Amino acid sequence: MSGVAAGEMKWPDLPWGEWAATADTLHMWTQIVGKTRLALTPLQNHWWNVPLYVTARGLGTSAMACGDDVLDIEFDFVAHVLHLRLGSGVDKTMKLQPRTVADFYREYLECLDRSDALRAGESDPV
């Protein structure tokens, strides 16, 4: 990391025209995760309960109460996966790859279901 400290790190060029469609898709994917966060966290003023935070590898939620467990979700842009992790040790991943928002949503719900993130009596997260 000495290059970072010395100011030698150069951010890659991100010409908008080349990745606008990707940004639009990612925006919709983050909205899906945000709706899960909205469903699982108590409402706070100005929707402060629903942001995704910058992590070392991408964007993620903080831990959210989920039945008798906790759930966190992270977009890992280094490994190109979405992690759905429970405190009990369950870790489901989805590949972040070109696909429709509908396909992402379908697999996302399957991962939530397979991880038992949604227990009986809890509402649909999205």
N, C-alpha and C positions, 0 to 999 in steps of 0.2 A: 504494500500500500504506500510505499515511499513516493511513488509517482503521483498519488492523490495529494499527499502532503506538500509536495514540491510544486503542485499546480501543473503537472505535466499531463493529467488526464484530459482527453478530448472527447466530448460527447459526440455521438454519431449524428450525421445529418438526418433529419426527418422531414423530407419535402412533403408537404401536406397532400399534394395531388397523388402521390404514390401510396399513401396509407390511409386516406380518408375513409374508404369503405371498411377497412379493418377497425379504425377508430369508432365508426358508427356501430359496428357489430359488437365490439368490446363494451361500448356504452350500454347497449341493450342487455348484454350478459351481466354487467355489474348491476343493472336495475333489477334483474331477477334475484341475484344474491341479496340486494338491498331490501327487496320485499320479504325475504326470509327473515332478515334482521328486524324489519319492522314488525313482523308477526311474533317474534320471540323476545323482544325487548320492550320494557315499559316506555310509553311515550314521554318525551321530554320537549321542552320549549324549542321551537325552531327546528324540529326533527333532529336534534343532536344525538339521538339514539341510533341513527341509521347510517352514519358515514362508514366508508371503507378507509382504512389507514394505510399509509405507505409502510411497507415492510422491507426487509433486506432483499427480498426476492420479487416483490410486486405490490399487490394490494390485498388487504385482508380485514376481517372483522376482528373484534375482540371476542373473548369468550362469551357465549350467550347461554343462559339457562335453557335446558332442553330436557324436560321431565326431571329425572333424578341425575342427570348428567350435564355436561357442558359441551357446546359445539363451537368450533371456530372454522371459518372458511377462508381459504387464501388462494388468490390467483398468483401462481408461481410462474413469472414470465421468464425465468432462467431455464427451468425444466419444461416449460410449456404445458403445465398441468394445473388443474383446479383441485385443491385438497379440501376434503370435508373430514374434519377430525373431531372425534369425541374424546373427552377426558378419560373414558374407560379404555382407550387404546385403539378403537376402531378408526381406521384411516382409509377412506375411499378416495380415489383419484379419477379425474376425467382428463383426457387429452384436450389441450387447447389447440384445435386444428380447424382448418376451413370447414364450415358447416353452417346450416341455416340456424337462425335463432330458435325456431321450433324444435330442431333436432337437439340443440344444446339444452333447451328446457326439458324435453322428454328424458334425456339421460340424467340431467340434474335431479329431477324428481325420482328417478329410479335409484340414484345414489343415496338420496335422503331416505328412501324407503328401505333399501338394503342395509343402511347403517342404523336403522331403527331410530333415526333422529327425530322422527315424528311419532310420538307415542299415542295411544288411544286417548281421545278426549282433546287433543290439540288440533288446532285448525290447520287447514292447508296453508303452507307458507307463502304461496304466491297466487 
